[in-house]
Amino acid sequence: MKKRSGLLATATLAVGLALSIVPAVAGASTAFSRSGGPAPTWQAPGSRPATDLSLVHGIPGLDVDIYVIKNFTSYKELPDVHFGTGADLTTAFPGWVTPGLYTVDVVATGTSPFKPLLIKSFFLGYGQSKTVAAYVTATPAGGAGQPTLGVFANDVSGTGGMSRVTVRHLAVAPTVGVYADGSVAITPSFSNGQTATAVVPPSTYGVTVTAPDMPGTVLDNVGDVALAANTNTLAFAIGSYPTTFTVVVLAIPTA
């Protein structure tokens, strides 16, 4: 506990230094796309940014302000972020997302950034794509754990005209399967905190969340999801099943 507290204090100090040095960024709230709305627009395939970064808020019942600090010298503030929101920082702040050391600081809306609810530091390298997601951990049986920040690396390697789909189970829900068109297994079985990836022909697929290894036992009908060529479509299952369960979708170009 002493070591963890020390790291938290150091990260919080870094946040404080950055916030005290750099002026606030106006209009940051325009970076968001809610689940159920249109997916964020990224650069067209073939013009993929050298580095990209996105955020997902997957903790129900909690509105937050998010501070993203880069190299202790600059930051972006994303105010009043609601559950089910996805943010594409690469296109929201052109030219700002570059390789470097990042700290993501999550606080309750309207409270001090010096008192984070969740905080995480990580390195974003050249050519990398990462998503930082706030979510609640869960047991394989679906029992709720603790809120956390996860940093997920996104595969942006070439797909040769095909489409990659990446599904992340970040919901308070038991082990489930994910199927396209009722029979194509994105994954027959995975649990909270796990990721499944498949490469499929570009098309529009009906996606369902099912009991593990049982494509006919549908727990949630996600609906039609368009998978474009030379992209990685990221689907984040968040919330608590069945009351607040939802899926946030982001699409990023591949090489």
N, C-alpha and C positions, 0 to 999 in steps of 0.2 A: 504493500500500500504506500510506503514512503517513496519508493521509486516512481510509482505512477503519479503520485501527487506532485513530485518534483517536475516530471515531464509536463504535466498539465499547467503548472505554474509558469514554466519556461515558455510554453506555447502561448499562454494567455498574455505574458509580457510581450511576446513578439507581436501579437495582435494589437496590444495597446500602443506599441511604438509605431506600428504602421498607421493606425488610425489617427495618432497625434501628429504625424508628419504630413499625411496626404489628405487633400480636401475630399469631401464626399462627392460621389458621382450622381448627378441628377439623371432622372429618367430610367433608373436601373430596373424598375418594375416592368418595363416593356419587354424584358427578356423572356417572359413566361408563356407557356402554353399549358392549359389545364388538360387533364386526361378527359377524353371524350371530345375534345376539340381537335383542330387540325394539328398534325405533327409539325414540329419545327422544320423550317427550310434550311438545309445545309447547302454547301457548295455542290455544284453538279459533279457527278462522277467524272473522274479524270482531272478534276481541279481540287482534290482533297487538300485541306489545310495541313501544313507540316505538323501541327500539334492541335489537339482539340480537347475540350473539357465541358462536361455537362453535369447538372445536378438534378436529383429527384427527391421530393419530400413525401415520404411514405408513412408518417406517423399520424394516425387519425386523431382528430380533436385538439390539434395543437397548431396555432398560427405562429410563425417564426419570422425573425429577421436573420438573413444569412450574410456573413461577411466573408469574402474570398480575398485573402492576402497573398501577394506574389513577392517572393524574395525580400520580405520584410520592408519593402519600399513603396509599394502601391497596392491599392485594394479596390474592390467593387462591393457596393452594398446593395443587397436585394431585399427590399422591405416587404413586410406583411405577406409572407408566402404561405399559402394554404395547402392542406393535405391534397395529394393528387396532382401536384404541379411538377412539370418538368421544365428545366431551364437550359438553353443552349448558349453557353457563354461565348463560344467561338464566333457566332454570327451576331450576337447581341452587342458585343464589344469588339468590333473588328480590329485586329492587330494587337489586342491586349494579351490574348492567350499565347504564350510562348514557352519554350522550355524553362523550367525553374522549380524552385521550392515553393509549394503552396500550403496554406493553412486555411481550412474551412471552419468557421466559427458560427455555431447555431445558437441563437438566444430566443427567448420568448419575445413576441412582437412588442416593441416599445421599451424594452429593457436594455440595460447596459451591456455592451459587447465584452466588458471585462468580467462578466459572470456567465460563461457559456453553459448551456445545457449539454451540448456535444461539441467536441473539437477534434480535428484530425489534421496532421501534417503529412505531406507526401511529395515525392519528386515526380514531375512530368517531363519526360524526355522527348527529344526530337523524334517526330514520326509516331508518337504515341497518342492514343485516345483513351481517356479515362472518364468514368462517371462516379461521382460521389453521391451516395444514397443514404438518407436518414430513414431508418426502419426499425421495427421491433423484432427481436429474435424470437424463435419459437422452437419447441421440441418437435420431433417427428410425429407425435400424436396431436400436435396443434396447440399445446399449452404455451401461453404467452411468457416471454422472457423479459429482456430489458431493451430500451431504446439504444441504438448504436448508429455510428457512421461507418459505412462500408465504402472502400475505394475499389472499383472494379475496372480492370483493363479490358478494353474492347478490341477485338481482332479486326484490323483493317487491312490484312493481307488480301491480295487479289483473288477474285472469284471467277475470272474468265467468262464474264457475261452471266453468271449465275447470281443468286441472291443468298446472302447469309442471314439467318435469324438467330438471335441470342435471347434466351428466356431466363430471367432470374427470379427465383422464388424468394421474395422478401416479405411475404405475408404471414400473419398469425393464422396459420392453417396447417392441416396435417400434410403428410406426404401425398403428392398428386402426380398425375401424368398430364402432358400437354400434347394435343393432336391437331393436325391440320386436315381439313376435309373429312374428319371422322376416322381416318385410318392411317395417315402418315404421322408417325411418332416423332415429334420434336424431342420428347423424352418420355418414356413410358412411366418413369418414376423418379421424382427428386423432392428434396425437403428444403426447409427454410435455410437460406444462406448459400444454396447451391445454384449452379449455372448449367444450362444445357444449350448446345449450339448445333445447328444443322445447316447444310447448304442445299438449296432446292432451286428448281427452275423459277424464274420470275413470273409471278402471277398474283391473283387475289385468292386468299385462302380463308375458309371458315375455320376459326380457331376455337377449340373447346378445352376447358380444364376438367379433368376426369379423375375418378378414383384410380389409384396406381395400377397399371397394367390392365385397365378395364376401359377401353375407349368408348364403350356403349353406356357407361355410367357417368353421365355428364353432371358435374357439380356447378359449372358456370360456363355460359356461352359468351365468349369474348366478342364474337361477331366477325365480320369480314376484315381482313388485314391485307393491304396491298404491299407486296414485297417486290421492290424494283431491282433491276439488274445492277450489279456492281455496287451494292449497298449492304450494310449490316443493319438490320432492323432490330432495335433493342426493345424488349418488352419486359417491364418490371411489374411483377405481381405484388401489390402492397395492400395494407389495411388488414382488417380482421374478418375472416370468413365466418358467416355470410353477410354480416351487417354492413361493413364498410369496404369490403373487398372490391378492388378495381385494378385496372392495368394501365400503366403509363407507357406510351410508345414514342421512341425517338428513332430517327433514321440517320445514319452517318455514311458517307461515301467510303468505298474501299479503294485500294490502290488500282 
